[in-house]
Amino acid sequence: MTDASQPEPVEGKAEETTEKPMPTLWEQMGGMVGFISASIPVAVFVIVNWATSMAPAIWSAIGVAVAIAIWRIVRKEQLMPAISGIFGVAIAAFIAYRVGEAKGFFLYGIWVSGALGAIFLISILVRWPAVGVIWGTLNGHGQGWRSDKKSRLDYDIATAAWTLVFIARVVVQQWLYNVDQTTLLGIARIGMGYPLTAIALLIAVWAVRRSDRRQKALEEAEQAETEEAEKALRAKYETPAQEPS
């Protein structure tokens, strides 16, 4: 005889511990706050260098980068933007110190843009557009999209947009570097950051969504075809034999 006072287990009860969703690439980069935080040390460097000299500007930029990192850590936000921010500013400051001129602070960004532009361009030429490869790798979707010509074309367009962004940064900022326009170089660094990145991101999102929809439709069609084949096989072999009259 069971105890009536004992509560019965409730079926279908959700588990108390649920896994947190994997943060998106945008979230890992810190979102809009991360983008804004990345430009503050650059702006501080330009202003302090214009008002004083290179040495105070370098230390001011590093100090601001460290302060932003501490602020993000205290708020328990994504660590990657904080760490990468300090790392990037430290490298830029070291190059400026070695070059002996304030404009050297921007060489690292020019070099990175040049390297990324070359990689993205080559990826298009070898038919492995970087945007598709990166998206498939980060999200575990694999590289099955390459078998679809339309998806490959979409990712070619998105990768080409990023390539143009990187090339534009190199051309404009290298020219300003060559003519010793340090203040304008800093303004160009910030101005060509958010607007161009936003445009390239929008094109990348467009390509990803189109490809994902197409891949989902293809998978559903293949699944439906498989189910129909299985039904046909079951109907063939499960038909009862006719009894002799």
C-alpha positions in Angstrom: 0.0 0.0 0.0 1.5 3.3 -1.0 1.6 6.5 1.1 -1.0 8.9 -0.3 0.8 11.8 1.2 3.9 11.2 -0.9 3.9 13.4 -3.9 4.0 11.6 -7.2 6.8 12.5 -9.7 5.7 15.0 -12.3 6.3 13.8 -15.8 7.9 16.1 -18.3 9.4 18.4 -15.6 12.2 20.5 -17.0 15.7 19.9 -15.7 16.8 22.4 -13.1 20.2 22.9 -14.7 20.1 24.0 -18.3 23.2 24.7 -20.4 23.8 28.3 -21.3 23.6 29.0 -25.0 27.0 29.4 -26.8 27.8 33.1 -27.2 27.8 34.3 -30.7 30.9 35.8 -32.4 29.4 39.3 -32.0 29.0 38.6 -28.3 32.5 37.2 -28.0 33.8 40.4 -29.5 32.0 42.4 -26.9 29.2 43.7 -29.0 28.9 47.4 -29.6 30.5 48.2 -26.3 33.5 46.2 -27.4 33.8 48.1 -30.6 33.6 51.5 -28.9 36.1 50.4 -26.2 38.6 49.4 -28.9 38.6 52.9 -30.3 39.0 54.9 -27.1 42.8 54.2 -26.6 43.3 55.3 -30.2 41.4 58.5 -29.7 43.3 59.1 -26.4 46.6 58.6 -28.2 45.8 61.0 -31.0 44.5 63.7 -28.6 47.4 63.4 -26.1 50.0 63.3 -28.9 48.6 66.4 -30.5 48.5 68.2 -27.1 51.9 67.0 -25.8 54.2 64.4 -27.4 54.6 60.7 -28.3 55.7 59.4 -24.9 52.7 60.7 -22.9 50.4 59.6 -25.7 51.8 56.0 -25.6 51.4 55.7 -21.8 48.0 57.3 -21.9 46.7 54.9 -24.5 48.1 51.9 -22.6 46.7 53.2 -19.3 43.2 53.6 -20.9 43.4 50.2 -22.4 44.2 48.6 -19.0 41.5 50.6 -17.3 38.9 49.5 -19.9 40.0 45.8 -19.4 39.7 46.1 -15.6 36.3 47.7 -16.0 35.1 44.9 -18.2 36.5 42.2 -15.9 34.8 43.8 -12.9 31.5 43.8 -14.8 32.1 40.1 -15.7 31.9 40.8 -19.4 33.6 38.9 -22.2 37.4 38.7 -21.6 38.5 38.4 -25.2 37.9 42.1 -26.1 39.7 43.2 -22.9 42.7 41.1 -23.4 43.0 41.7 -27.2 42.6 45.5 -26.5 45.6 45.6 -24.2 47.6 43.3 -26.5 46.8 45.4 -29.6 47.6 48.7 -27.9 50.8 47.3 -26.4 52.1 46.1 -29.8 51.2 49.5 -31.4 52.9 51.4 -28.7 56.0 49.2 -28.9 56.2 49.7 -32.7 55.8 53.5 -32.2 58.6 53.4 -29.6 60.9 51.5 -32.0 60.1 53.7 -35.0 60.6 56.8 -32.9 57.6 58.6 -34.3 54.0 58.8 -33.2 52.7 57.7 -36.6 54.3 54.3 -35.9 51.4 53.6 -33.5 49.2 52.9 -36.5 51.6 50.6 -38.4 50.3 47.5 -36.6 46.8 48.1 -37.8 47.9 48.7 -41.3 49.9 45.5 -41.4 47.0 43.5 -39.9 44.6 44.9 -42.5 47.1 44.1 -45.3 47.5 40.5 -44.1 43.8 40.0 -43.7 43.1 41.5 -47.1 45.6 39.2 -48.8 44.2 36.1 -47.0 40.6 37.0 -47.9 41.5 37.7 -51.5 43.4 34.4 -51.9 40.5 32.6 -50.3 38.2 33.8 -53.1 40.7 32.9 -55.8 41.0 29.3 -54.5 37.2 28.9 -54.2 37.3 28.7 -50.4 35.8 32.2 -49.5 36.9 33.0 -46.0 33.5 34.2 -44.7 32.0 30.8 -45.4 34.9 28.9 -44.0 34.9 31.0 -40.8 31.2 30.7 -40.3 31.1 27.0 -41.0 33.9 26.4 -38.5 32.7 28.6 -35.7 29.2 27.2 -35.8 30.1 23.6 -36.5 28.1 23.5 -39.7 31.1 22.2 -41.7 31.9 23.1 -45.2 29.0 21.4 -47.0 27.9 24.8 -48.4 30.7 24.5 -50.9 28.7 21.9 -52.9 26.1 24.6 -53.6 27.2 27.1 -56.3 24.8 29.8 -55.1 26.0 29.6 -51.5 29.6 29.8 -52.7 28.7 32.9 -54.7 27.1 34.5 -51.7 30.1 33.9 -49.6 32.3 35.1 -52.4 30.4 38.4 -52.3 30.7 38.7 -48.5 34.4 37.9 -48.6 35.0 40.4 -51.4 33.3 43.1 -49.2 35.7 42.4 -46.4 38.6 42.4 -48.8 37.7 45.8 -50.0 37.4 47.1 -46.5 40.9 45.8 -45.6 42.4 47.2 -48.9 40.7 50.6 -48.4 42.2 50.8 -44.9 45.7 50.0 -46.1 45.6 52.4 -49.1 44.3 55.4 -47.1 46.2 54.9 -43.9 49.5 54.0 -45.6 49.2 57.2 -47.7 48.6 59.3 -44.5 51.5 57.5 -42.8 53.8 58.3 -45.7 52.9 62.0 -45.7 53.3 62.3 -41.9 49.7 63.1 -41.1 49.5 61.5 -37.7 46.3 63.2 -36.5 44.5 62.5 -39.7 45.8 58.9 -39.5 44.2 58.5 -36.1 40.9 60.0 -37.4 41.0 57.6 -40.4 41.7 54.7 -38.2 38.6 55.3 -36.2 36.4 56.5 -39.1 37.3 53.6 -41.2 36.6 51.2 -38.4 32.9 51.1 -37.4 31.2 52.3 -40.6 33.1 50.0 -43.0 33.0 47.1 -40.5 29.2 47.5 -40.1 28.7 47.4 -43.9 30.9 44.3 -44.3 29.1 42.6 -41.4 25.7 43.3 -42.9 26.8 41.8 -46.2 28.2 38.8 -44.3 24.9 38.3 -42.4 23.0 38.5 -45.7 25.2 35.8 -47.2 25.0 33.6 -44.1 21.2 33.7 -43.9 20.8 33.0 -47.6 23.1 30.1 -47.5 21.6 28.7 -44.2 18.1 28.9 -45.7 19.2 27.1 -48.8 21.1 24.4 -46.9 18.1 23.8 -44.7 15.8 23.5 -47.7 18.2 21.0 -49.3 18.4 19.0 -46.1 14.7 18.9 -45.8 14.3 17.8 -49.4 16.9 15.0 -48.9 15.2 13.9 -45.7 11.8 13.8 -47.4 13.2 11.8 -50.3 14.8 9.3 -47.9 11.5 8.9 -46.0 9.7 8.2 -49.3 12.3 5.6 -50.3 11.9 3.9 -46.9 8.1 3.9 -47.2 8.4 2.3 -50.6 10.7 -0.4 -49.3 8.5 -1.1 -46.4 5.4 -1.3 -48.6 7.2 -3.7 -50.9 8.5 -6.1 -48.3 5.7 -5.9 -45.8 2.9 -6.7 -48.2 1.3 -10.0 -46.9 1.6 -13.0 -49.2 -1.7 -14.0 -51.0 -3.2 -17.2 -49.6 -3.7 -20.0 -52.1 -7.4 -20.5 -53.1 
